[in-house]
Amino acid sequence: MKSNTPHLRKNLPAALPKSPSPARGGGQGGGSGGTQGYYDYPVVRRPVWTWEVPAYFWLGGLGAGAFVTASLAQTFGSADDRRIAADGFYVAAAALVPCAPLLIADLGRPDRFHHMLRIFKPLSPMNLGAWTLTGLTPLAFARGASHAADTGLFHGPLRAIAQLVPRRLTEVLGSFLSLTLAGYSGVLLGATNVPLWAKSKLLGGVFMASALSSGSAAVTLQAARRGAPAATLHRLARLESAASLGEMAILTGYLVQSGKAARPLTTSRFAPPFWLGAVFAGGLLPLLLHGVARGGHGRTVRSLSTAAAMCTMIGSLALRWSIFEAGKDSSEDQSASFDLSKA
Amino acid sequence: MIDGYKRLMNLEEPPPPKKAKGFFTDTSLCIGCKACEVACKQWNQLPADGFAITGNSYDNTGHLGATTWRHVQFIEQAKANGSRQEQRWLMMSDVCKHCANAACLEACPTGALVRTEFDTVYVQQDICNGCGFCVPACPFGVIDRVPKESTFEVGTAHKCTLCYDRLKDDMTPACAKSCPTASIQFGDVEELQQRARQRLGELKARGESTARLYGMPEGKEAAEVGPLHAFFLLLDKPEAYNLPEVPRLPRKTMAERYGWSAAVGIGFAMVAALVFRGGRQ
């Protein structure tokens, strides 16, 4: 129920706390044991962020993952791998474009977005992320432009300029920034006092794995679309599967460590997007599809790889969104907050 | 050259540090009159919270927030004692704790949150861009962002300033000034801490066995966020007042979190190198 009066009970829990009934005997505190707080008011404030933030985590992670995949293919891959995977630089540039606008839209004062860069303060993950995004976006565009020059997409002076980009240096610097961008988001959420985000220390790893699986999936998707040779597709699929397996493993660790604090995610209204979207569609189904595609040829491999890659990417969005939204509910979980701050 | 840069950027020298100022809120003296809430709202020109009735004792404020910087709690306790019930009523005026290691200040990406010359934590309203990171970072749920559809300093983060404007003029903060029972005491933190220890001794001597201080340098609640410059004398365990037993400072676990993140990234890079090399023969 939303009130029209701006300051009216704006952040009380959706269901107003019930006053302790006399039947509860012990009332509050009173030495009855257990952790009983002040009515059932939350200990910490509900995060004010909206959908833009998980959308940014997803796109930023995907772009970063695609950049890293493409860069690693340039260093270690065969000629086919290099040619096909370099499209990942396009993917990265395209995915990073909406990131800054999303972040700015989520600010309380979007007109002051540039205040993020008035200091360099890596102690604050938010500041680190702003700088990383600022650095990575032009690098992704530069490397994408040099790929466009290589493939003949650019002509004339544009091509000459794009060919000036030092490829290897851009790849190394960009990969470093990409891994930072993919890795800091879970740490940012973890650097709060929201039980679901902060109880386990693995959330940064979960988001990193999700970024890398969705990023490599985006490269696979583009490779399948362009009719890449089966061998390259198989290798990309193997890489994507490895990332998905890692994601499922660290996600399991995250859930186990979170314990009761994970309830708003695992058993509440966010259970369907989490279990069906993030775990099944984003992890198990792509592994299965890639398994079936193994040893296949031509169109079968392409269509199975496409389906698997899309599942991974959608699952990655479901993961960010459900953990993000469930975290808001978790912030109102008084006993989980007390649990988190136990001596 | 540095001087030239400072002139160019219009950078001023920060004011010289003064003695740390703070509050000692002695809940054993609080009568729940809410004068502090009203005085705070008036002096700081904060808008009203509306007229919602929570049904929780006399507390219709609920909690601290962007436009509520003092909050009086009413804790009704009933305990069976043989055939009859023993009742007691605890009241406590909650406020920003002005932590020595403030989570909000460390989270702030713009430098809007600063430590003043009085060792208090202050939000510079002309710098804050409303990123909202300080809101879930605070272990006490103090600081909050004003909603975009509000009429008051829209979109930026707010909390108790310890009446920074009054401190500048050597005046007592509005809440402490208005408190009729000296439950809210303002002064130099060191001196207040001495006073608190003495008061606790008195209460213990009178048989208040559950009385305790919350936010002193020697307390376990100072383990991560450091001593609280607004600290409390409580008559029950901290949880009864919705205060965390050991308030967490997110920075303490950040390196480990980045470590796991980096481990996954390096693992992926190694797998990718192996997979791609396999295709090279």
Contacts between the chains, C-beta under 8 A, distances in Angstrom:
chain1	res1	chain2	res2	distance
A	3	B	50	7.2
A	5	B	50	5.0
A	6	B	47	7.3
A	6	B	147	6.4
A	6	B	149	6.0
A	6	B	150	4.3
A	6	B	151	6.1
A	6	B	152	7.7
A	7	B	47	5.2
A	7	B	48	6.4
A	7	B	49	5.2
A	7	B	50	5.6
A	7	B	67	5.7
A	7	B	150	7.0
A	7	B	152	7.8
A	8	B	49	7.0
A	8	B	50	3.2
A	8	B	51	7.7
A	8	B	52	5.9
A	9	B	49	7.3
A	9	B	50	6.2
A	9	B	52	4.5
A	9	B	62	6.7
A	10	B	65	7.4
A	10	B	147	6.2
A	11	B	63	7.5
A	11	B	65	6.2
A	11	B	144	6.9
A	12	B	52	7.8
A	12	B	54	7.5
A	12	B	62	5.4
A	12	B	63	7.8
A	16	B	54	6.3
A	16	B	55	7.1
A	17	B	54	7.1
A	17	B	56	6.3
A	18	B	55	7.4
A	19	B	55	4.9
A	19	B	56	5.0
A	19	B	57	7.2
A	20	B	76	7.4
A	22	B	78	7.1
A	25	B	78	7.3
A	25	B	80	6.4
A	26	B	78	7.5
A	26	B	79	6.8
A	27	B	76	6.1
A	27	B	77	4.7
A	27	B	78	4.1
A	27	B	79	7.0
A	28	B	75	5.3
A	28	B	76	6.7
A	28	B	77	5.4
A	28	B	240	5.8
A	29	B	75	6.9
A	29	B	77	5.5
A	29	B	90	7.8
A	29	B	236	4.5
A	29	B	237	6.6
A	29	B	239	7.5
A	29	B	240	3.6
A	30	B	77	4.5
A	30	B	78	6.8
A	30	B	79	4.6
A	31	B	79	7.1
A	32	B	79	7.8
A	35	B	239	5.1
A	36	B	239	6.6
A	36	B	240	7.2
A	37	B	239	5.2
A	37	B	240	7.1
A	37	B	242	4.7
A	38	B	73	5.8
A	38	B	75	6.5
A	38	B	240	6.9
A	38	B	241	6.0
A	38	B	242	3.8
A	39	B	56	4.9
A	41	B	62	6.8
A	41	B	63	5.8
A	41	B	242	5.9
A	42	B	63	7.6
A	42	B	141	6.4
A	43	B	139	7.9
A	43	B	140	7.5
A	43	B	141	5.6
A	43	B	242	5.5
A	43	B	244	6.1
A	44	B	136	6.1
A	44	B	138	6.8
A	44	B	139	6.8
A	44	B	140	7.6
A	44	B	141	4.3
A	45	B	65	7.6
A	45	B	135	4.9
A	45	B	136	6.4
A	45	B	138	6.8
A	45	B	141	4.5
A	45	B	142	7.7
A	45	B	143	7.3
A	45	B	144	5.3
A	46	B	135	7.8
A	46	B	136	7.8
A	47	B	132	6.7
A	47	B	135	6.1
A	47	B	136	4.6
A	48	B	132	4.4
A	48	B	135	5.5
A	48	B	144	7.5
A	48	B	145	4.8
A	49	B	132	5.6
A	68	B	265	7.8
A	68	B	268	7.3
A	68	B	269	7.1
A	68	B	272	7.7
A	69	B	272	6.7
A	72	B	269	6.2
A	72	B	272	4.2
A	72	B	273	6.4
A	72	B	276	6.4
A	73	B	272	7.7
A	73	B	276	5.6
A	75	B	273	7.5
A	75	B	276	7.8
A	76	B	272	7.0
A	76	B	273	4.8
A	76	B	276	3.8
A	76	B	277	5.1
A	76	B	280	7.3
A	77	B	276	4.1
A	77	B	279	6.4
A	77	B	280	7.0
A	78	B	276	7.5
A	78	B	279	4.7
A	78	B	280	4.8
A	78	B	281	7.9
A	80	B	279	7.6
A	81	B	276	5.7
A	81	B	279	5.7
A	106	B	131	7.9
A	106	B	132	7.6
A	107	B	129	5.2
A	107	B	130	5.1
A	107	B	131	5.8
A	107	B	132	7.9
A	107	B	155	7.3
A	108	B	128	7.8
A	108	B	129	7.0
A	108	B	130	1.9
A	108	B	131	7.4
A	108	B	132	6.6
A	108	B	145	5.1
A	108	B	146	7.1
A	108	B	148	6.6
A	108	B	154	7.2
A	108	B	155	2.9
A	108	B	156	5.7
A	108	B	157	7.5
A	109	B	128	7.1
A	109	B	129	4.7
A	109	B	130	4.5
A	109	B	154	7.7
A	109	B	155	4.5
A	109	B	156	6.0
A	110	B	129	7.8
A	112	B	110	7.8
A	112	B	127	7.8
A	112	B	128	7.7
A	112	B	129	3.6
A	112	B	130	7.6
A	113	B	129	6.3
A	115	B	110	4.2
A	115	B	111	8.0
A	115	B	112	7.3
A	115	B	127	5.9
A	115	B	128	7.8
A	115	B	129	4.5
A	116	B	109	5.5
A	116	B	110	6.1
A	116	B	129	6.9
A	116	B	131	7.3
A	118	B	110	6.3
A	118	B	111	6.5
A	118	B	127	7.7
A	119	B	109	8.0
A	119	B	110	7.0
A	119	B	111	4.5
A	121	B	108	8.0
A	121	B	109	6.5
A	121	B	111	6.9
A	123	B	106	5.9
A	123	B	251	6.7
A	123	B	254	8.0
A	124	B	106	6.6
A	124	B	107	5.6
A	124	B	108	6.3
A	124	B	109	4.6
A	124	B	133	7.1
A	125	B	254	7.5
A	126	B	107	6.9
A	126	B	109	3.8
A	126	B	131	5.9
A	126	B	133	4.7
A	127	B	109	3.6
A	127	B	110	7.7
A	130	B	109	6.3
A	175	B	269	8.0
A	179	B	262	7.5
A	179	B	265	4.3
A	179	B	269	8.0
A	182	B	265	6.8
A	183	B	258	6.9
A	183	B	261	3.6
A	183	B	262	6.4
A	183	B	264	7.5
A	183	B	265	5.8
A	184	B	258	7.7
A	184	B	261	7.4
A	186	B	257	7.4
A	186	B	261	6.4
A	187	B	254	6.5
A	187	B	257	4.5
A	187	B	258	5.6
A	187	B	261	5.9
A	188	B	133	7.5
A	190	B	250	7.5
A	190	B	253	7.3
A	190	B	254	7.8
A	190	B	257	4.8
A	191	B	107	6.8
A	191	B	137	6.8
A	191	B	250	3.9
A	191	B	251	7.4
A	191	B	253	7.9
A	191	B	254	5.6
A	191	B	257	7.2
A	192	B	107	7.8
A	192	B	133	7.9
A	192	B	136	3.8
A	192	B	137	5.2
A	192	B	250	6.2
A	193	B	103	7.3
A	193	B	136	6.1
A	193	B	137	6.7
A	193	B	138	6.9
A	193	B	139	4.7
A	193	B	248	5.7
A	193	B	250	7.1
A	194	B	136	5.0
A	197	B	136	7.8
A	198	B	248	7.2
A	198	B	250	7.1
A	198	B	253	7.8
A	201	B	253	5.8
A	201	B	256	5.0
A	201	B	257	5.0
A	201	B	260	6.2
A	202	B	260	5.4
A	203	B	257	7.2
A	204	B	257	4.6
A	204	B	258	6.4
A	204	B	260	5.6
A	204	B	261	3.5
A	205	B	260	3.9
A	205	B	261	5.3
A	205	B	263	6.6
A	205	B	264	4.5
A	207	B	261	7.5
A	208	B	261	4.7
A	208	B	264	4.3
A	208	B	265	5.5
A	209	B	264	5.0
A	209	B	268	7.6
A	212	B	264	7.3
A	212	B	265	7.2
A	212	B	268	4.7
A	216	B	272	8.0
A	231	B	279	6.1
A	232	B	279	7.1
A	235	B	275	5.3
A	235	B	276	6.4
A	235	B	278	6.9
A	235	B	279	5.1
A	238	B	275	5.2
A	239	B	271	6.6
A	239	B	272	5.5
A	239	B	275	5.0
A	239	B	276	7.9
A	242	B	268	7.4
A	242	B	271	4.7
A	242	B	275	7.4
A	243	B	268	5.8
A	243	B	271	7.8
A	246	B	264	6.3
A	246	B	267	6.4
A	246	B	268	7.0
A	250	B	260	7.5
A	250	B	264	6.4
A	331	B	136	6.2
A	334	B	242	7.5
A	337	B	244	6.8
A	338	B	239	5.8
A	338	B	244	6.7
A	338	B	245	7.0
A	340	B	244	7.8
A	340	B	248	6.6
A	341	B	139	6.6
A	341	B	244	3.4
A	341	B	245	5.4
A	341	B	246	5.3
A	341	B	247	6.0
A	341	B	248	5.6
A	342	B	245	5.8
A	342	B	246	7.0
A	343	B	220	5.6
A	343	B	223	7.9
A	343	B	245	5.5
A	343	B	246	4.9
